[in-house]
Amino acid sequence: MSSLKSNTSDHANTASQMPETPARAVNPEAVTLSGYEVEQQYGPNISTTDAKDSTKPHARIGQPGQFPFTRGVHQTMYRNRLWTMRQFAGFGSAEDTNKRFKYLLDNAKGTKANTGLSTAFDLPTLMGRDSDDPLAAGEVGRCGVAICTIDDMHRLYCEIPVGEVTVSQTINGPACVIWAMYLAMAKQRGISWDSLGGTLQNDILKEFHSQNEFIYPPEASVKLVVDTIEFAAQNTPKWNSVSISGYHIRESGSTATQELAFTLRDGMEYVEACLKRGLDVDSFAPRLSFFFNSHNEFFEEICKLRAARRIWANAMRFRFGAKQERSWLMRTHVQTAGCSLTEQQPMNNIVRVAYQALAGVLGGCQSLHTDSMDETLGLPTEAAVRVALRTQQILAHETGVHRTVDPLGGSWFVEALTDRMETDANEFIKEIDDMGGVVAGIHKGYFRRQIAEASYRFGQEMEAGDRVIVGVNAYPEGNEDRQMEILQIPHEVESQQNDRLAKFRSERNADLAKKGLDGIRTAARAGENVMPSLVQASLDCCTLGEMVQAMADVYGRYAGGPEW
């Protein structure tokens, strides 16, 4: 490739000799502040023959938009289209969160990036319980939005153009129920499912590794994920039915390499289950997506994403026999590391998030969420959310990182670290294969042991001062002044939600709701795909907790506890 070309005028020219309105000879988006025109990509001059020779080091790197996608899933990456700036919101009532959604969309106007909404649900919803469940007391609306009914779903996305804005839903155990409510809501609004774009997190395996928000046993849980994948392939062509998530594995204390390996092997487990169902791999693989953490170890995070694309591409092409190129490539969302945020000197978190976001972009993510500086203290305030969004916008519009594809590709350090992480992750994957797969590993306690040991090592290193956390175990000056506004959720949110839920139940057709729940049990007992019955039950005004329990009547509930 050619070197950087100067676009500056000869210094001998004077202002009087310049035309009053000089024409733009090049696209300003491809020119640096000093006037250098930037090529779309850089790398060694490789012949066609060399590119196909797997013994050549650059063959493992490849070209952007081509197998094995080390350098990115698109040929032009951010040069022509920026990553999606996805912002996470959810607290209190559906109306409260709807207002925050509109605030985020208003603050994103004018950006060239696509804007997506990501929905956080409260703990009772995440556990598949209605807000008036005795176990939900005190938790309604606290760490996310409370959703119990199709009416709540209508309020949550009121006046949000869900046929135009992509929507992500961060939920796992009852993911199929929440998605069914969303589809039923769209149907009632007259919005075609063909137009719905977004992502259902729906990665139940990582719940057994780390986050513990599971409901059913692992085998039944995987079956429900396959149900959503199959239903999406048949009915929602723009929807990602599962976001295979390493984020929470990393938040629980894993290393970057463990996050990489466990996430990809979870994805392979879903693919294997879909193939056993009889699905054609190319019918669903293009809509699988991934979700990774971006932590503080800058180059490690970049190389993790590069290695992930290469491992996944090889697995889909050679392990599972996918024929379509779209089935080989990995599309990924990245979120900055919530576990790295500190209560001490919280303003420092803005800096941490900025570097983590930069690593995600240099690693080639397709969408990005930046944490708010105050999330370790409570739900983020509007001011903190705005700073988090502005962090992405500054990164996109002021740093020039979008001008060329994979700017670190070819660095001796980056390529060596990418190779090492790929090799080590593949060793983990083989170990999991040898024990019989992910579900077998869950029952043996393998994942929890691995993550716990890594977390313990980091804790010991931090306590010893070997790992410096600014403002925590070093440079504590300033911790005495950390007063920040904290968003408080009033108790009235819970009482109002419960009153609304009671009214919903009293006004619905009880016989129709009973018929809807019976339909879910019938489908579950027959081993059928439960999604059609869940959509119908949502339209029949069944609640979240009722639909979750209808499946639990068949599948049972998982109490946890690996076979140590």
Protein Blocks (a to p, Z undefined) as FASTA:
>chain_A
ZZdddfbdcfkbcfklpcfbdcdfbdfklccfkopacdfbdcddddfklmmmmkbmklmn
opghiaehlnojbfklmmmoccdddddddehjfklmmmmmmmmmmmmgoiabdcdddddd
dfklmnopafklmklgopgokloccdfbfklmmmmmgoiafklmccddddfklmmmmmmm
mmmmmmmnopafklpgcddfkpaklmmmmnopafbdfklmmmmmmmmmmmmmmmmmmbcf
bdcdfklmmmnopafklmmmmmmmmmmmmmmmmmmnopafklmmmmgccdddddfblmlm
mmmmmmmmmmmmmmmmmmnopabfklmpccddddddfklpcfbhkllmmmmmmmmmmmmm
mnopabdcdddfklmnmccdfklmmmmmmmmmmmmmmnopmmpghklgoiaklmmmmmmm
mmmmmmmmmmmmmnopjklmmmnommmmmmmmmmmmmmmmmmnomaccehilgokghjlp
ccdcdddddfklmmmmmmmmmmmmmmmcfklmmmmmmmmmmmmmnopafklmmmmmmmno
pafklmmmmmmmmnopaebjiaZZ
